[in-house]
Amino acid sequence: MATKLKKTEAMGAGGGLQLLGVVLIVLGAFMEPVGLVFFGGLGLLLLIYGGLKANVLKCSDCMGKVEKDARVCPHCRADLK
Ligand SMILES: [Zn+2]
């Protein structure tokens, strides 16, 4: 019986988005007040979106990515409970 493991992928697409968000916030800090609102807001959005993308579920059997509502692993067909 396999289980879904919660993983945070810093190297995936989500991690890259988060990094971009931090860069934008830092850039915005140098360009206040307008830049801070514009870049800071955009950077914050990227941080949140990247954080969502970075959180993935993995099959405990094959370590393949699985969807949140998947009942069977799409990679190794293991039963996910
Ligand atoms: Zn699997």
PDB file of the backbone (N, CA, C, O) and the ligand in Angstrom, with CONECT records:
HET     ZN  A 101       1
ATOM      1  N   MET A   1       0.835  -1.204   0.000  1.00  0.00           N
ATOM      2  CA  MET A   1       0.000   0.000   0.000  1.00  0.00           C
ATOM      3  C   MET A   1       0.873   1.259   0.000  1.00  0.00           C
ATOM      4  O   MET A   1       1.694   1.466   0.894  1.00  0.00           O
ATOM      5  N   ALA A   2       0.682   2.061  -0.985  1.00  0.00           N
ATOM      6  CA  ALA A   2       1.472   3.291  -1.081  1.00  0.00           C
ATOM      7  C   ALA A   2       0.713   4.446  -0.442  1.00  0.00           C
ATOM      8  O   ALA A   2      -0.509   4.387  -0.302  1.00  0.00           O
ATOM      9  N   THR A   3       1.411   5.461  -0.066  1.00  0.00           N
ATOM     10  CA  THR A   3       0.785   6.662   0.477  1.00  0.00           C
ATOM     11  C   THR A   3       1.278   7.878  -0.288  1.00  0.00           C
ATOM     12  O   THR A   3       2.289   7.830  -0.988  1.00  0.00           O
ATOM     13  N   LYS A   4       0.537   8.974  -0.136  1.00  0.00           N
ATOM     14  CA  LYS A   4       0.960  10.218  -0.761  1.00  0.00           C
ATOM     15  C   LYS A   4       1.870  10.964   0.199  1.00  0.00           C
ATOM     16  O   LYS A   4       1.507  11.208   1.349  1.00  0.00           O
ATOM     17  N   LEU A   5       3.027  11.317  -0.268  1.00  0.00           N
ATOM     18  CA  LEU A   5       3.968  12.069   0.550  1.00  0.00           C
ATOM     19  C   LEU A   5       3.934  13.529   0.132  1.00  0.00           C
ATOM     20  O   LEU A   5       3.943  13.855  -1.055  1.00  0.00           O
ATOM     21  N   LYS A   6       3.894  14.411   1.145  1.00  0.00           N
ATOM     22  CA  LYS A   6       3.907  15.847   0.852  1.00  0.00           C
ATOM     23  C   LYS A   6       5.348  16.302   0.706  1.00  0.00           C
ATOM     24  O   LYS A   6       6.166  16.102   1.604  1.00  0.00           O
ATOM     25  N   LYS A   7       5.649  16.905  -0.415  1.00  0.00           N
ATOM     26  CA  LYS A   7       7.021  17.358  -0.641  1.00  0.00           C
ATOM     27  C   LYS A   7       7.028  18.806  -1.096  1.00  0.00           C
ATOM     28  O   LYS A   7       6.101  19.267  -1.761  1.00  0.00           O
ATOM     29  N   THR A   8       8.073  19.507  -0.734  1.00  0.00           N
ATOM     30  CA  THR A   8       8.267  20.855  -1.254  1.00  0.00           C
ATOM     31  C   THR A   8       9.473  20.820  -2.183  1.00  0.00           C
ATOM     32  O   THR A   8      10.585  20.491  -1.769  1.00  0.00           O
ATOM     33  N   GLU A   9       9.241  21.157  -3.417  1.00  0.00           N
ATOM     34  CA  GLU A   9      10.303  21.115  -4.408  1.00  0.00           C
ATOM     35  C   GLU A   9      10.891  22.504  -4.623  1.00  0.00           C
ATOM     36  O   GLU A   9      10.274  23.353  -5.266  1.00  0.00           O
ATOM     37  N   ALA A  10      12.070  22.730  -4.089  1.00  0.00           N
ATOM     38  CA  ALA A  10      12.709  24.040  -4.243  1.00  0.00           C
ATOM     39  C   ALA A  10      13.307  24.192  -5.637  1.00  0.00           C
ATOM     40  O   ALA A  10      13.509  25.309  -6.114  1.00  0.00           O
ATOM     41  N   MET A  11      13.588  23.076  -6.280  1.00  0.00           N
ATOM     42  CA  MET A  11      14.252  23.140  -7.572  1.00  0.00           C
ATOM     43  C   MET A  11      13.253  23.142  -8.737  1.00  0.00           C
ATOM     44  O   MET A  11      13.646  23.330  -9.889  1.00  0.00           O
ATOM     45  N   GLY A  12      11.991  22.939  -8.448  1.00  0.00           N
ATOM     46  CA  GLY A  12      11.003  22.873  -9.517  1.00  0.00           C
ATOM     47  C   GLY A  12      10.607  24.244 -10.031  1.00  0.00           C
ATOM     48  O   GLY A  12      11.240  25.247  -9.704  1.00  0.00           O
ATOM     49  N   ALA A  13       9.563  24.281 -10.831  1.00  0.00           N
ATOM     50  CA  ALA A  13       9.085  25.540 -11.408  1.00  0.00           C
ATOM     51  C   ALA A  13       8.640  26.495 -10.302  1.00  0.00           C
ATOM     52  O   ALA A  13       8.838  27.706 -10.409  1.00  0.00           O
ATOM     53  N   GLY A  14       8.036  25.952  -9.238  1.00  0.00           N
ATOM     54  CA  GLY A  14       7.567  26.797  -8.144  1.00  0.00           C
ATOM     55  C   GLY A  14       8.705  27.514  -7.456  1.00  0.00           C
ATOM     56  O   GLY A  14       8.588  28.693  -7.121  1.00  0.00           O
ATOM     57  N   GLY A  15       9.811  26.810  -7.242  1.00  0.00           N
ATOM     58  CA  GLY A  15      10.973  27.418  -6.602  1.00  0.00           C
ATOM     59  C   GLY A  15      11.536  28.550  -7.439  1.00  0.00           C
ATOM     60  O   GLY A  15      11.949  29.577  -6.901  1.00  0.00           O
ATOM     61  N   GLY A  16      11.554  28.370  -8.743  1.00  0.00           N
ATOM     62  CA  GLY A  16      12.039  29.414  -9.644  1.00  0.00           C
ATOM     63  C   GLY A  16      11.155  30.644  -9.582  1.00  0.00           C
ATOM     64  O   GLY A  16      11.651  31.771  -9.587  1.00  0.00           O
ATOM     65  N   LEU A  17       9.842  30.434  -9.523  1.00  0.00           N
ATOM     66  CA  LEU A  17       8.897  31.552  -9.435  1.00  0.00           C
ATOM     67  C   LEU A  17       9.090  32.314  -8.132  1.00  0.00           C
ATOM     68  O   LEU A  17       9.033  33.543  -8.105  1.00  0.00           O
ATOM     69  N   GLN A  18       9.319  31.568  -7.044  1.00  0.00           N
ATOM     70  CA  GLN A  18       9.526  32.214  -5.745  1.00  0.00           C
ATOM     71  C   GLN A  18      10.773  33.076  -5.764  1.00  0.00           C
ATOM     72  O   GLN A  18      10.790  34.185  -5.229  1.00  0.00           O
ATOM     73  N   LEU A  19      11.831  32.543  -6.399  1.00  0.00           N
ATOM     74  CA  LEU A  19      13.082  33.283  -6.506  1.00  0.00           C
ATOM     75  C   LEU A  19      12.864  34.579  -7.283  1.00  0.00           C
ATOM     76  O   LEU A  19      13.357  35.638  -6.896  1.00  0.00           O
ATOM     77  N   LEU A  20      12.117  34.479  -8.385  1.00  0.00           N
ATOM     78  CA  LEU A  20      11.798  35.646  -9.204  1.00  0.00           C
ATOM     79  C   LEU A  20      11.013  36.665  -8.381  1.00  0.00           C
ATOM     80  O   LEU A  20      11.229  37.872  -8.492  1.00  0.00           O
ATOM     81  N   GLY A  21      10.103  36.163  -7.559  1.00  0.00           N
ATOM     82  CA  GLY A  21       9.312  37.044  -6.709  1.00  0.00           C
ATOM     83  C   GLY A  21      10.176  37.822  -5.742  1.00  0.00           C
ATOM     84  O   GLY A  21       9.973  39.020  -5.546  1.00  0.00           O
ATOM     85  N   VAL A  22      11.142  37.148  -5.134  1.00  0.00           N
ATOM     86  CA  VAL A  22      12.051  37.807  -4.191  1.00  0.00           C
ATOM     87  C   VAL A  22      12.861  38.879  -4.911  1.00  0.00           C
ATOM     88  O   VAL A  22      13.053  39.977  -4.390  1.00  0.00           O
ATOM     89  N   VAL A  23      13.337  38.548  -6.125  1.00  0.00           N
ATOM     90  CA  VAL A  23      14.125  39.511  -6.910  1.00  0.00           C
ATOM     91  C   VAL A  23      13.287  40.755  -7.199  1.00  0.00           C
ATOM     92  O   VAL A  23      13.777  41.879  -7.081  1.00  0.00           O
ATOM     93  N   LEU A  24      12.019  40.552  -7.578  1.00  0.00           N
ATOM     94  CA  LEU A  24      11.138  41.680  -7.893  1.00  0.00           C
ATOM     95  C   LEU A  24      10.905  42.567  -6.668  1.00  0.00           C
ATOM     96  O   LEU A  24      10.890  43.793  -6.776  1.00  0.00           O
ATOM     97  N   ILE A  25      10.724  41.939  -5.503  1.00  0.00           N
ATOM     98  CA  ILE A  25      10.487  42.705  -4.270  1.00  0.00           C
ATOM     99  C   ILE A  25      11.712  43.536  -3.932  1.00  0.00           C
ATOM    100  O   ILE A  25      11.595  44.697  -3.540  1.00  0.00           O
ATOM    101  N   VAL A  26      12.900  42.932  -4.086  1.00  0.00           N
ATOM    102  CA  VAL A  26      14.151  43.660  -3.806  1.00  0.00           C
ATOM    103  C   VAL A  26      14.302  44.812  -4.790  1.00  0.00           C
ATOM    104  O   VAL A  26      14.657  45.923  -4.397  1.00  0.00           O
ATOM    105  N   LEU A  27      14.034  44.552  -6.074  1.00  0.00           N
ATOM    106  CA  LEU A  27      14.082  45.608  -7.096  1.00  0.00           C
ATOM    107  C   LEU A  27      13.135  46.738  -6.729  1.00  0.00           C
ATOM    108  O   LEU A  27      13.499  47.912  -6.801  1.00  0.00           O
ATOM    109  N   GLY A  28      11.923  46.380  -6.337  1.00  0.00           N
ATOM    110  CA  GLY A  28      10.913  47.367  -5.982  1.00  0.00           C
ATOM    111  C   GLY A  28      11.331  48.215  -4.798  1.00  0.00           C
ATOM    112  O   GLY A  28      11.002  49.399  -4.732  1.00  0.00           O
ATOM    113  N   ALA A  29      12.058  47.613  -3.857  1.00  0.00           N
ATOM    114  CA  ALA A  29      12.495  48.334  -2.663  1.00  0.00           C
ATOM    115  C   ALA A  29      13.421  49.475  -3.021  1.00  0.00           C
ATOM    116  O   ALA A  29      13.499  50.467  -2.296  1.00  0.00           O
ATOM    117  N   PHE A  30      14.135  49.339  -4.153  1.00  0.00           N
ATOM    118  CA  PHE A  30      15.042  50.386  -4.590  1.00  0.00           C
ATOM    119  C   PHE A  30      14.317  51.494  -5.351  1.00  0.00           C
ATOM    120  O   PHE A  30      14.881  52.560  -5.598  1.00  0.00           O
ATOM    121  N   MET A  31      13.059  51.232  -5.719  1.00  0.00           N
ATOM    122  CA  MET A  31      12.332  52.174  -6.567  1.00  0.00           C
ATOM    123  C   MET A  31      11.067  52.704  -5.917  1.00  0.00           C
ATOM    124  O   MET A  31      10.074  52.970  -6.595  1.00  0.00           O
ATOM    125  N   GLU A  32      11.108  52.855  -4.609  1.00  0.00           N
ATOM    126  CA  GLU A  32       9.905  53.342  -3.974  1.00  0.00           C
ATOM    127  C   GLU A  32       9.636  54.798  -4.352  1.00  0.00           C
ATOM    128  O   GLU A  32      10.565  55.513  -4.728  1.00  0.00           O
ATOM    129  N   PRO A  33       8.374  55.255  -4.260  1.00  0.00           N
ATOM    130  CA  PRO A  33       7.249  54.458  -3.735  1.00  0.00           C
ATOM    131  C   PRO A  33       6.506  53.670  -4.822  1.00  0.00           C
ATOM    132  O   PRO A  33       5.874  52.655  -4.528  1.00  0.00           O
ATOM    133  N   VAL A  34       6.582  54.136  -6.081  1.00  0.00           N
ATOM    134  CA  VAL A  34       5.786  53.485  -7.123  1.00  0.00           C
ATOM    135  C   VAL A  34       6.295  52.065  -7.389  1.00  0.00           C
ATOM    136  O   VAL A  34       5.510  51.122  -7.495  1.00  0.00           O
ATOM    137  N   GLY A  35       7.616  51.930  -7.496  1.00  0.00           N
ATOM    138  CA  GLY A  35       8.213  50.626  -7.803  1.00  0.00           C
ATOM    139  C   GLY A  35       7.911  49.606  -6.722  1.00  0.00           C
ATOM    140  O   GLY A  35       7.680  48.431  -7.008  1.00  0.00           O
ATOM    141  N   LEU A  36       7.916  50.067  -5.473  1.00  0.00           N
ATOM    142  CA  LEU A  36       7.673  49.147  -4.363  1.00  0.00           C
ATOM    143  C   LEU A  36       6.272  48.552  -4.454  1.00  0.00           C
ATOM    144  O   LEU A  36       6.075  47.360  -4.219  1.00  0.00           O
ATOM    145  N   VAL A  37       5.304  49.395  -4.798  1.00  0.00           N
ATOM    146  CA  VAL A  37       3.925  48.918  -4.908  1.00  0.00           C
ATOM    147  C   VAL A  37       3.788  47.965  -6.096  1.00  0.00           C
ATOM    148  O   VAL A  37       3.201  46.888  -5.986  1.00  0.00           O
ATOM    149  N   PHE A  38       4.354  48.396  -7.253  1.00  0.00           N
ATOM    150  CA  PHE A  38       4.211  47.613  -8.474  1.00  0.00           C
ATOM    151  C   PHE A  38       5.010  46.310  -8.425  1.00  0.00           C
ATOM    152  O   PHE A  38       4.455  45.220  -8.566  1.00  0.00           O
ATOM    153  N   PHE A  39       6.335  46.444  -8.220  1.00  0.00           N
ATOM    154  CA  PHE A  39       7.185  45.255  -8.209  1.00  0.00           C
ATOM    155  C   PHE A  39       6.944  44.411  -6.966  1.00  0.00           C
ATOM    156  O   PHE A  39       6.951  43.181  -7.021  1.00  0.00           O
ATOM    157  N   GLY A  40       6.731  45.094  -5.842  1.00  0.00           N
ATOM    158  CA  GLY A  40       6.483  44.367  -4.602  1.00  0.00           C
ATOM    159  C   GLY A  40       5.212  43.534  -4.679  1.00  0.00           C
ATOM    160  O   GLY A  40       5.178  42.386  -4.233  1.00  0.00           O
ATOM    161  N   GLY A  41       4.169  44.124  -5.248  1.00  0.00           N
ATOM    162  CA  GLY A  41       2.907  43.402  -5.388  1.00  0.00           C
ATOM    163  C   GLY A  41       3.038  42.227  -6.321  1.00  0.00           C
ATOM    164  O   GLY A  41       2.537  41.135  -6.050  1.00  0.00           O
ATOM    165  N   LEU A  42       3.738  42.471  -7.454  1.00  0.00           N
ATOM    166  CA  LEU A  42       3.952  41.404  -8.431  1.00  0.00           C
ATOM    167  C   LEU A  42       4.821  40.296  -7.830  1.00  0.00           C
ATOM    168  O   LEU A  42       4.563  39.109  -8.025  1.00  0.00           O
ATOM    169  N   GLY A  43       5.850  40.711  -7.098  1.00  0.00           N
ATOM    170  CA  GLY A  43       6.745  39.740  -6.467  1.00  0.00           C
ATOM    171  C   GLY A  43       6.014  38.902  -5.435  1.00  0.00           C
ATOM    172  O   GLY A  43       6.242  37.697  -5.327  1.00  0.00           O
ATOM    173  N   LEU A  44       5.134  39.544  -4.676  1.00  0.00           N
ATOM    174  CA  LEU A  44       4.368  38.832  -3.649  1.00  0.00           C
ATOM    175  C   LEU A  44       3.461  37.787  -4.286  1.00  0.00           C
ATOM    176  O   LEU A  44       3.324  36.670  -3.787  1.00  0.00           O
ATOM    177  N   LEU A  45       2.837  38.180  -5.415  1.00  0.00           N
ATOM    178  CA  LEU A  45       1.980  37.241  -6.142  1.00  0.00           C
ATOM    179  C   LEU A  45       2.783  36.029  -6.606  1.00  0.00           C
ATOM    180  O   LEU A  45       2.333  34.891  -6.477  1.00  0.00           O
ATOM    181  N   LEU A  46       3.971  36.282  -7.145  1.00  0.00           N
ATOM    182  CA  LEU A  46       4.832  35.200  -7.613  1.00  0.00           C
ATOM    183  C   LEU A  46       5.243  34.292  -6.459  1.00  0.00           C
ATOM    184  O   LEU A  46       5.325  33.073  -6.610  1.00  0.00           O
ATOM    185  N   LEU A  47       5.502  34.908  -5.299  1.00  0.00           N
ATOM    186  CA  LEU A  47       5.885  34.136  -4.113  1.00  0.00           C
ATOM    187  C   LEU A  47       4.766  33.175  -3.718  1.00  0.00           C
ATOM    188  O   LEU A  47       5.003  31.997  -3.451  1.00  0.00           O
ATOM    189  N   ILE A  48       3.552  33.700  -3.686  1.00  0.00           N
ATOM    190  CA  ILE A  48       2.406  32.883  -3.278  1.00  0.00           C
ATOM    191  C   ILE A  48       2.146  31.792  -4.320  1.00  0.00           C
ATOM    192  O   ILE A  48       1.962  30.622  -3.984  1.00  0.00           O
ATOM    193  N   TYR A  49       2.134  32.208  -5.605  1.00  0.00           N
ATOM    194  CA  TYR A  49       1.887  31.254  -6.680  1.00  0.00           C
ATOM    195  C   TYR A  49       2.980  30.185  -6.730  1.00  0.00           C
ATOM    196  O   TYR A  49       2.701  28.999  -6.902  1.00  0.00           O
ATOM    197  N   GLY A  50       4.232  30.633  -6.574  1.00  0.00           N
ATOM    198  CA  GLY A  50       5.348  29.690  -6.578  1.00  0.00           C
ATOM    199  C   GLY A  50       5.268  28.722  -5.413  1.00  0.00           C
ATOM    200  O   GLY A  50       5.593  27.543  -5.550  1.00  0.00           O
ATOM    201  N   GLY A  51       4.831  29.228  -4.262  1.00  0.00           N
ATOM    202  CA  GLY A  51       4.686  28.373  -3.094  1.00  0.00           C
ATOM    203  C   GLY A  51       3.661  27.283  -3.325  1.00  0.00           C
ATOM    204  O   GLY A  51       3.841  26.144  -2.893  1.00  0.00           O
ATOM    205  N   LEU A  52       2.571  27.642  -4.019  1.00  0.00           N
ATOM    206  CA  LEU A  52       1.533  26.658  -4.326  1.00  0.00           C
ATOM    207  C   LEU A  52       2.082  25.609  -5.291  1.00  0.00           C
ATOM    208  O   LEU A  52       1.827  24.414  -5.142  1.00  0.00           O
ATOM    209  N   LYS A  53       2.843  26.079  -6.285  1.00  0.00           N
ATOM    210  CA  LYS A  53       3.391  25.163  -7.279  1.00  0.00           C
ATOM    211  C   LYS A  53       4.479  24.282  -6.694  1.00  0.00           C
ATOM    212  O   LYS A  53       4.702  23.167  -7.166  1.00  0.00           O
ATOM    213  N   ALA A  54       5.167  24.784  -5.653  1.00  0.00           N
ATOM    214  CA  ALA A  54       6.290  24.041  -5.081  1.00  0.00           C
ATOM    215  C   ALA A  54       5.808  22.890  -4.216  1.00  0.00           C
ATOM    216  O   ALA A  54       6.541  21.925  -4.000  1.00  0.00           O
ATOM    217  N   ASN A  55       4.578  22.983  -3.717  1.00  0.00           N
ATOM    218  CA  ASN A  55       4.035  21.908  -2.898  1.00  0.00           C
ATOM    219  C   ASN A  55       3.470  20.812  -3.771  1.00  0.00           C
ATOM    220  O   ASN A  55       2.454  21.012  -4.436  1.00  0.00           O
ATOM    221  N   VAL A  56       4.107  19.662  -3.783  1.00  0.00           N
ATOM    222  CA  VAL A  56       3.636  18.562  -4.608  1.00  0.00           C
ATOM    223  C   VAL A  56       3.440  17.323  -3.754  1.00  0.00           C
ATOM    224  O   VAL A  56       4.014  17.187  -2.673  1.00  0.00           O
ATOM    225  N   LEU A  57       2.616  16.427  -4.265  1.00  0.00           N
ATOM    226  CA  LEU A  57       2.408  15.139  -3.620  1.00  0.00           C
ATOM    227  C   LEU A  57       3.147  14.087  -4.417  1.00  0.00           C
ATOM    228  O   LEU A  57       3.139  14.099  -5.648  1.00  0.00           O
ATOM    229  N   LYS A  58       3.796  13.163  -3.693  1.00  0.00           N
ATOM    230  CA  LYS A  58       4.549  12.122  -4.372  1.00  0.00           C
ATOM    231  C   LYS A  58       4.134  10.759  -3.876  1.00  0.00           C
ATOM    232  O   LYS A  58       3.776  10.580  -2.712  1.00  0.00           O
ATOM    233  N   CYS A  59       4.187   9.805  -4.779  1.00  0.00           N
ATOM    234  CA  CYS A  59       3.905   8.413  -4.461  1.00  0.00           C
ATOM    235  C   CYS A  59       5.045   7.863  -3.605  1.00  0.00           C
ATOM    236  O   CYS A  59       6.217   8.039  -3.937  1.00  0.00           O
ATOM    237  N   SER A  60       4.697   7.197  -2.502  1.00  0.00           N
ATOM    238  CA  SER A  60       5.736   6.680  -1.606  1.00  0.00           C
ATOM    239  C   SER A  60       6.451   5.479  -2.209  1.00  0.00           C
ATOM    240  O   SER A  60       7.524   5.099  -1.740  1.00  0.00           O
ATOM    241  N   ASP A  61       5.879   4.885  -3.226  1.00  0.00           N
ATOM    242  CA  ASP A  61       6.496   3.713  -3.845  1.00  0.00           C
ATOM    243  C   ASP A  61       7.536   4.092  -4.885  1.00  0.00           C
ATOM    244  O   ASP A  61       8.660   3.590  -4.858  1.00  0.00           O
ATOM    245  N   CYS A  62       7.157   4.990  -5.816  1.00  0.00           N
ATOM    246  CA  CYS A  62       8.054   5.294  -6.930  1.00  0.00           C
ATOM    247  C   CYS A  62       8.535   6.738  -6.906  1.00  0.00           C
ATOM    248  O   CYS A  62       9.346   7.121  -7.749  1.00  0.00           O
ATOM    249  N   MET A  63       8.056   7.555  -5.957  1.00  0.00           N
ATOM    250  CA  MET A  63       8.449   8.954  -5.836  1.00  0.00           C
ATOM    251  C   MET A  63       8.016   9.797  -7.042  1.00  0.00           C
ATOM    252  O   MET A  63       8.529  10.894  -7.260  1.00  0.00           O
ATOM    253  N   GLY A  64       7.077   9.274  -7.813  1.00  0.00           N
ATOM    254  CA  GLY A  64       6.546  10.032  -8.936  1.00  0.00           C
ATOM    255  C   GLY A  64       5.515  11.030  -8.442  1.00  0.00           C
ATOM    256  O   GLY A  64       4.889  10.818  -7.404  1.00  0.00           O
ATOM    257  N   LYS A  65       5.335  12.122  -9.182  1.00  0.00           N
ATOM    258  CA  LYS A  65       4.354  13.139  -8.815  1.00  0.00           C
ATOM    259  C   LYS A  65       2.947  12.606  -9.010  1.00  0.00           C
ATOM    260  O   LYS A  65       2.652  11.973 -10.024  1.00  0.00           O
ATOM    261  N   VAL A  66       2.079  12.860  -8.042  1.00  0.00           N
ATOM    262  CA  VAL A  66       0.678  12.453  -8.184  1.00  0.00           C
ATOM    263  C   VAL A  66      -0.229  13.642  -7.898  1.00  0.00           C
ATOM    264  O   VAL A  66       0.130  14.541  -7.138  1.00  0.00           O
ATOM    265  N   GLU A  67      -1.406  13.638  -8.511  1.00  0.00           N
ATOM    266  CA  GLU A  67      -2.379  14.690  -8.278  1.00  0.00           C
ATOM    267  C   GLU A  67      -2.970  14.541  -6.886  1.00  0.00           C
ATOM    268  O   GLU A  67      -2.961  13.462  -6.293  1.00  0.00           O
ATOM    269  N   LYS A  68      -3.493  15.680  -6.372  1.00  0.00           N
ATOM    270  CA  LYS A  68      -4.032  15.702  -5.017  1.00  0.00           C
ATOM    271  C   LYS A  68      -5.175  14.703  -4.832  1.00  0.00           C
ATOM    272  O   LYS A  68      -5.294  14.061  -3.789  1.00  0.00           O
ATOM    273  N   ASP A  69      -6.019  14.584  -5.873  1.00  0.00           N
ATOM    274  CA  ASP A  69      -7.197  13.718  -5.739  1.00  0.00           C
ATOM    275  C   ASP A  69      -7.016  12.364  -6.422  1.00  0.00           C
ATOM    276  O   ASP A  69      -7.986  11.632  -6.622  1.00  0.00           O
ATOM    277  N   ALA A  70      -5.780  12.031  -6.776  1.00  0.00           N
ATOM    278  CA  ALA A  70      -5.538  10.744  -7.440  1.00  0.00           C
ATOM    279  C   ALA A  70      -5.713   9.590  -6.457  1.00  0.00           C
ATOM    280  O   ALA A  70      -5.290   9.674  -5.304  1.00  0.00           O
ATOM    281  N   ARG A  71      -6.338   8.517  -6.923  1.00  0.00           N
ATOM    282  CA  ARG A  71      -6.523   7.343  -6.061  1.00  0.00           C
ATOM    283  C   ARG A  71      -5.521   6.253  -6.414  1.00  0.00           C
ATOM    284  O   ARG A  71      -5.235   5.361  -5.615  1.00  0.00           O
ATOM    285  N   VAL A  72      -4.996   6.350  -7.633  1.00  0.00           N
ATOM    286  CA  VAL A  72      -3.993   5.386  -8.083  1.00  0.00           C
ATOM    287  C   VAL A  72      -2.810   6.170  -8.647  1.00  0.00           C
ATOM    288  O   VAL A  72      -3.000   7.157  -9.359  1.00  0.00           O
ATOM    289  N   CYS A  73      -1.606   5.739  -8.337  1.00  0.00           N
ATOM    290  CA  CYS A  73      -0.417   6.417  -8.867  1.00  0.00           C
ATOM    291  C   CYS A  73      -0.385   6.266 -10.389  1.00  0.00           C
ATOM    292  O   CYS A  73      -0.504   5.154 -10.904  1.00  0.00           O
ATOM    293  N   PRO A  74      -0.225   7.379 -11.109  1.00  0.00           N
ATOM    294  CA  PRO A  74      -0.202   7.312 -12.568  1.00  0.00           C
ATOM    295  C   PRO A  74       1.086   6.682 -13.098  1.00  0.00           C
ATOM    296  O   PRO A  74       1.165   6.334 -14.276  1.00  0.00           O
ATOM    297  N   HIS A  75       2.091   6.534 -12.241  1.00  0.00           N
ATOM    298  CA  HIS A  75       3.377   6.015 -12.695  1.00  0.00           C
ATOM    299  C   HIS A  75       3.511   4.519 -12.460  1.00  0.00           C
ATOM    300  O   HIS A  75       3.897   3.772 -13.359  1.00  0.00           O
ATOM    301  N   CYS A  76       3.185   4.079 -11.227  1.00  0.00           N
ATOM    302  CA  CYS A  76       3.419   2.674 -10.909  1.00  0.00           C
ATOM    303  C   CYS A  76       2.120   1.947 -10.562  1.00  0.00           C
ATOM    304  O   CYS A  76       2.157   0.775 -10.187  1.00  0.00           O
ATOM    305  N   ARG A  77       0.973   2.618 -10.681  1.00  0.00           N
ATOM    306  CA  ARG A  77      -0.331   2.004 -10.460  1.00  0.00           C
ATOM    307  C   ARG A  77      -0.549   1.561  -9.007  1.00  0.00           C
ATOM    308  O   ARG A  77      -1.435   0.746  -8.747  1.00  0.00           O
ATOM    309  N   ALA A  78       0.225   2.071  -8.072  1.00  0.00           N
ATOM    310  CA  ALA A  78       0.038   1.703  -6.676  1.00  0.00           C
ATOM    311  C   ALA A  78      -1.252   2.343  -6.147  1.00  0.00           C
ATOM    312  O   ALA A  78      -1.643   3.431  -6.568  1.00  0.00           O
ATOM    313  N   ASP A  79      -1.892   1.645  -5.226  1.00  0.00           N
ATOM    314  CA  ASP A  79      -3.098   2.141  -4.577  1.00  0.00           C
ATOM    315  C   ASP A  79      -2.711   3.255  -3.621  1.00  0.00           C
ATOM    316  O   ASP A  79      -1.876   3.049  -2.741  1.00  0.00           O
ATOM    317  N   LEU A  80      -3.307   4.436  -3.779  1.00  0.00           N
ATOM    318  CA  LEU A  80      -2.991   5.549  -2.878  1.00  0.00           C
ATOM    319  C   LEU A  80      -4.165   5.779  -1.941  1.00  0.00           C
ATOM    320  O   LEU A  80      -5.298   5.959  -2.387  1.00  0.00           O
ATOM    321  N   LYS A  81      -3.896   5.774  -0.662  1.00  0.00           N
ATOM    322  CA  LYS A  81      -4.976   5.979   0.289  1.00  0.00           C
ATOM    323  C   LYS A  81      -4.763   7.256   1.074  1.00  0.00           C
ATOM    324  O   LYS A  81      -5.579   7.597   1.931  1.00  0.00           O
TER     325      LYS A  81
HETATM  326 ZN    ZN A 101       3.961   5.319  -7.819  1.00  0.00          ZN2+
END
